[in-house]
Amino acid sequence: PYPVWQAEPFPDEGGAGTDDVEAAIAELGRYLAATGNATETLAPSQGHELPTAPHDPVAASYVLAAATPGLVPHHQALLETPGAGDRLREVRATFRREAALMRALGAGVGGAATDVSPN
């Protein structure tokens, strides 16, 4: 009388350790520094620290994948990556690439990324 769906668990293979999570968070910090956001919100000299992720590497890989800059298809591809280890490697590569783009474009230097025209 009604549709029934049969689901299978997603194969989350290729484990990751806490070192992988810490490396991805470090890349997030470098990305934030490249955008100029880290200097105001995460200055270690003022007692601020990088954001924390869940202790579970699988959960952390999903949280960090959702935090990456990009369009929906890129986010979806990251979230569909099987295995927390592979997902975290892709997240690190994304943050690294985006930070390099920000540095190349000069974003974050002198507020170039945050200046807004009143028009």
MINU-834115 format. One record per residue: residue number from 1; residue in one letter; z, x negated, y negated of N, C-alpha, C in turn. Coordinates in pm, 1 decimal. Each point is the difference from the previous one (the first is absolute). Layout:
<recs>
  seq  type      n.pz      n.px      n.py     ca.pz     ca.px     ca.py      c.pz      c.px      c.py
  NUM     A         Z         X         Y         Z         X         Y         Z         X         Y
...
</recs>
This chain:
<recs>
  seq  type      n.pz      n.px      n.py     ca.pz     ca.px     ca.py      c.pz      c.px      c.py
    1     P       0.0     -80.0     120.7       0.0      80.0    -120.7       0.0     -84.7    -127.9
    2     Y      38.7    -125.9       8.6       0.0     -86.7    -118.4     -36.3    -141.5      43.8
    3     P     -52.7     -81.7     -91.2     -38.6    -136.6      37.0     121.4     -85.2      35.8
    4     V     -16.7     -84.1      98.0     105.6     -91.5      43.2     -54.9    -142.3     -11.7
    5     W      78.1     -85.9     -58.2     -41.2    -139.0     -18.9      77.5     -90.1      94.9
    6     Q     -71.4     -89.0      64.5      66.6     -97.1      85.2      -9.1    -135.2     -69.5
    7     A     113.6     -56.5     -30.5       4.5    -127.1     -72.6      49.5    -111.5      90.5
    8     E     -47.1    -120.2     -30.8      46.2    -118.5      70.8      65.9     -92.6    -101.1
    9     P      98.0     -77.3      41.7      63.4     -94.1     -92.8    -101.0    -103.6     -49.0
   10     F      14.1     -38.2    -125.7     -86.1    -102.7     -57.8      40.2    -134.7      58.1
   11     P     -93.8     -76.4      52.6      36.0    -128.6      61.7      30.7    -105.4    -106.5
   12     D     124.1     -16.2     -32.7      40.3     -96.3    -102.6      32.5    -132.2      68.0
   13     E    -106.1     -70.8      37.8      14.3    -124.4      74.6      -4.8    -119.0     -94.4
   14     G      35.2    -116.1      50.4      -5.2    -120.5     -82.0     117.6      -5.3     -94.0
   15     G     115.5     -24.8      55.4     123.5       4.4     -76.5       6.6     -99.7    -113.2
   16     A      95.8      22.6     -84.3      25.5     -86.9    -114.1     148.4     -28.7      -4.5
   17     G      33.6    -109.9     -60.8     140.1     -36.4     -14.8      42.6       6.9    -145.1
   18     T     125.1     -32.4     -23.8      50.9       4.9    -137.3     -68.1    -103.5     -87.9
   19     D     -47.1    -110.7      58.2     -72.2     -99.8     -79.3    -128.8      58.8     -57.2
   20     D     -68.0      83.8      79.0    -122.4      64.2     -47.6      29.4      94.6    -115.3
   21     V     109.7      73.7      10.7      38.7      92.7    -106.4      34.4     -77.9    -126.6
   22     E      77.0    -107.2      14.1      38.2     -80.0    -116.4    -121.6     -62.9     -66.3
   23     A     -98.3     -43.7      79.8    -122.2     -57.9     -56.3     -78.2     104.8     -78.5
   24     A      -5.6     122.9      50.9     -70.4     106.5     -71.5      72.1      35.6    -129.6
   25     I     132.4       1.1       2.0      76.1      28.9    -122.0     -19.7    -112.4    -101.6
   26     A      -8.7    -123.7      47.0     -25.9    -111.9     -90.9    -137.1      14.5     -65.6
   27     E    -100.6      44.7      75.9    -132.7      23.9     -58.4       6.0     113.1    -101.6
   28     L      80.6     102.2      28.7      19.1     107.8     -96.9      57.7     -56.3    -129.3
   29     G      96.5     -90.0      10.0      58.8     -61.8    -118.9    -102.1     -79.2     -78.9
   30     R     -86.8     -74.3      69.4    -104.3     -75.9     -69.9     -99.3      94.4     -67.1
   31     Y     -30.9     111.7      67.8     -90.0      98.7     -60.6      62.9      58.8    -126.2
   32     L     127.3      36.8       7.8      67.4      55.8    -117.3       6.1    -101.9    -113.3
   33     A      20.4    -126.2      33.8       1.6    -104.6    -102.3    -137.3     -12.5     -65.3
   34     A    -106.2      13.1      78.8    -135.6     -10.9     -54.0     -33.0     115.9     -92.8
   35     T      57.7     116.8      26.0     -27.2     115.0     -86.1      88.6       2.0    -123.0
   36     G     100.1     -86.8      -3.0      90.6      -4.2    -114.2     120.0      90.5      16.6
   37     N       6.2      77.1     107.3     112.4      91.5      21.0     124.8     -71.1      48.0
   38     A     -16.2    -111.7      68.3     116.0     -69.4      56.3      85.2     -62.7    -108.9
   39     T     -61.6     -41.8    -109.3      77.3     -68.7    -102.8      97.6      94.1     -68.6
   40     E     -36.4     126.5     -10.0      87.9      94.4     -67.7      97.7      67.1      95.6
   41     T     -46.4      31.3     119.6      83.8      80.3      89.3      66.2     -78.8     111.0
   42     L     -52.9    -118.5      33.1      52.2     -72.4     115.2      35.2    -144.3     -33.5
   43     A      44.9     -26.1    -120.4      30.3    -137.2     -39.6     122.9     -50.3      74.8
   44     P     -17.2     -98.4      90.6     114.8     -51.7      76.0     106.9     -60.7     -90.4
   45     S     -39.5     -54.5    -114.1      98.6     -60.7     -89.4      95.0     104.2     -57.6
   46     Q     -40.5     125.5       0.9      84.8     107.4     -51.2      70.1      74.4     113.3
   47     G      -2.8     -56.8     119.6      70.0      61.1     112.6     -80.5     104.4      74.4
   48     H    -128.1      15.6     -31.7     -83.6      98.0      69.6     -60.5     -63.7     124.1
   49     E     -30.3      81.7      99.0     -59.2     -48.1     123.7    -123.3      81.7      32.5
   50     L     -79.2     -51.8      91.7    -116.7      73.5      46.5      44.7     126.2      72.5
   51     P     -86.2     102.0       2.8      35.7     121.4      73.2      23.3     -31.2     147.4
   52     T      81.9      79.7      62.7      25.8     -19.8     142.2     -80.4     101.0      80.4
   53     A     -31.6     -37.8     120.3     -71.8      87.3      91.9      94.0      32.0     115.3
   54     P     -31.9     102.2      77.4      83.8      31.1     116.1      12.6    -120.5      93.0
   55     H     109.8      -8.5      71.9      22.9    -112.2      91.7     -91.0       6.9     122.3
   56     D     -42.5     119.2      36.1     -90.7      16.8     113.3    -139.9     -46.5     -41.9
   57     P     -57.5    -100.7      65.5    -131.3     -50.7     -40.5    -110.9     105.1       2.4
   58     V       5.3      94.0      93.8    -102.9     104.4       4.7      10.8      89.2    -123.0
   59     A     120.8      45.8     -31.7      19.2      83.6    -119.1     -35.5     -77.6    -126.1
   60     A      40.0    -126.8      -6.2     -30.7     -82.2    -117.4    -150.4     -16.2     -16.7
   61     S     -72.2     -13.4     111.0    -144.9     -16.8     -10.9     -65.4     124.1     -59.4
   62     Y      50.3     117.7      34.3     -54.7     122.7     -57.9      37.8      13.2    -147.7
   63     V     123.7     -32.7     -35.8      44.6       9.2    -139.6     -81.0     -95.0     -87.2
   64     L     -16.3    -123.9      44.7     -74.7     -97.6     -78.8    -148.7      34.1      -4.6
   65     A     -54.9      56.2     107.7    -140.5      42.1      -1.5     -21.5     111.0    -101.9
   66     A      95.0      90.4      -9.4     -11.5     108.3     -97.7      14.9     -50.6    -142.8
   67     A      66.3    -114.8     -18.2      23.0     -54.4    -134.3    -115.1     -86.1     -50.0
   68     T     -98.1     -27.7      83.3    -109.5     -85.8     -43.0     -87.6      71.7    -101.5
   69     P     -55.1     -76.6     -95.0     -93.6      61.0     -93.8    -132.1      26.3      71.6
   70     G     -68.3     102.5     -40.5    -129.6      28.1      60.9     -27.3     148.6       7.1
   71     L    -118.4      30.8      47.2     -42.5     138.3      12.2      43.4      56.7     135.0
   72     V     -11.1     129.6      13.2      45.5      69.7     120.5     -63.8     -55.5     127.8
   73     P    -130.6     -26.9       3.2     -55.7     -53.2     125.7      62.9    -133.7      42.3
   74     H      32.9     -84.3     -97.4      64.4    -127.8      32.5     141.1      23.1      54.2
   75     H      75.3      89.1     -64.4     134.1      33.0      49.7      -7.8      56.3     141.7
   76     Q     -95.8      88.8      22.7     -13.1      61.0     132.2     -32.8    -105.3     105.2
   77     A     -87.9     -93.6     -34.8     -34.1    -106.5      94.7     122.5     -85.4      32.2
   78     L      82.3     -28.6    -100.8     122.5     -76.5      24.9      94.9      76.9      90.9
   79     L      17.7     128.1     -28.7      93.0      80.4      79.0     -49.2      19.7     143.1
   80     E    -131.4      -3.9      21.0     -56.1      16.8     133.9      -2.5    -129.7      79.7
   81     T      29.3    -112.0     -63.2      -1.2    -128.0      70.6     104.6       2.9     110.9
   82     P     -43.2     -17.7     125.4      97.7       3.3     109.1      82.8    -127.9       2.8
   83     G     128.0      15.3       3.7      90.0    -114.3       9.5      59.1     -39.1    -133.5
   84     A     131.1     -11.3      -3.1      69.4     -35.7    -123.6     -37.5    -140.1     -46.2
   85     G     -18.5     -92.6      93.3     -36.2    -136.6     -36.6    -134.4      -6.0     -70.0
   86     D    -100.0      66.4      56.9    -132.2       3.2     -62.8       4.5      73.6    -133.0
   87     R      75.6     109.2      -4.4      11.8      77.0    -123.8      61.3     -85.0    -110.9
   88     L     105.9     -74.2      32.4      64.3     -84.9    -100.7     -91.6    -114.0     -43.8
   89     R     -81.1     -54.4      90.8     -96.2    -103.7     -39.4    -102.8      56.9     -97.5
   90     E     -46.4     121.9      26.3     -95.4      64.8     -90.6      64.3      30.0    -135.6
   91     V     125.9      41.3       1.8      72.8      27.2    -124.8      12.6    -127.8     -81.6
   92     R      38.3    -109.6      64.9      12.0    -128.5     -71.1    -133.7     -40.7     -59.3
   93     A    -107.8      16.2      76.1    -133.2     -35.4     -49.8     -37.7      86.5    -120.0
   94     T      35.7     127.4       4.6     -30.5      89.2    -112.3      76.0     -41.5    -124.6
   95     F     130.5     -24.7      12.7      78.1     -43.4    -116.3     -51.9    -133.5     -53.5
   96     R     -35.5     -91.2      90.1     -51.1    -131.2     -41.3    -130.8      15.9     -77.6
   97     R     -91.3      83.4      51.9    -129.1      22.5     -65.9      18.3      66.3    -136.2
   98     E      84.9     100.8      -6.4      21.4      70.3    -126.5      67.4     -89.8    -103.6
   99     A      93.5     -85.1      44.2      65.0     -93.0     -93.0    -101.6     -99.1     -54.8
  100     A     -90.2     -48.5      85.6    -103.9     -93.0     -45.8     -91.9      68.0    -100.9
  101     L     -33.6     126.0      24.5     -83.0      74.0     -95.6      70.9      16.5    -133.8
  102     M     127.6      32.2       3.7      76.0      16.3    -124.2       6.8    -130.9     -78.1
  103     R      23.5    -110.0      71.1       4.6    -130.2     -68.5    -136.4     -34.6     -58.0
  104     A    -107.6      27.4      75.1    -134.9     -31.9     -46.7     -38.2      82.9    -121.9
  105     L      46.1     123.2      -4.4     -31.8      87.6    -112.5      95.0     -17.8    -116.9
  106     G     105.6     -77.1      20.1      95.2     -23.2    -107.6      97.1     113.7     -21.0
  107     A      10.6      90.5      95.4      94.0     111.4     -13.0     141.4     -52.8       5.3
  108     G      84.5      57.1     -79.1     139.5     -39.0      -2.0      27.7    -111.7     -97.7
  109     V    -103.4     -66.2     -49.9      19.4    -107.5     -96.3      -1.8      60.5    -139.3
  110     G     110.5      -5.9     -66.8       7.6      55.5    -134.5     -10.8     150.5      -3.3
  111     G      24.6      65.7     110.8      -2.6     146.0       3.2    -139.4      58.1       9.5
  112     A     -99.5     -80.8      39.2    -137.7      48.5       6.2     -14.5     119.3      93.2
  113     A      79.8       4.4     103.8     -11.8     109.6      96.0      74.0     124.4     -46.0
  114     T      88.1     -13.9     -97.9      80.0     114.9     -40.5     -31.3      49.8    -140.1
  115     D     -81.6     -74.5     -76.6     -35.4      46.6    -133.4     -86.5     124.4      12.1
  116     V      32.1     101.2     -78.1     -73.5     125.0       4.5     -44.8      34.5    -140.4
  117     S    -123.9      41.2     -10.7     -53.3      40.6    -129.2      50.9     139.5     -33.5
  118     P      38.8      24.6    -125.4      46.7     134.1     -35.9    -112.3     102.2      -4.0
  119     N    -124.6     -44.0      10.7    -112.6      94.4      -6.8     -20.2      64.2     131.3
</recs>
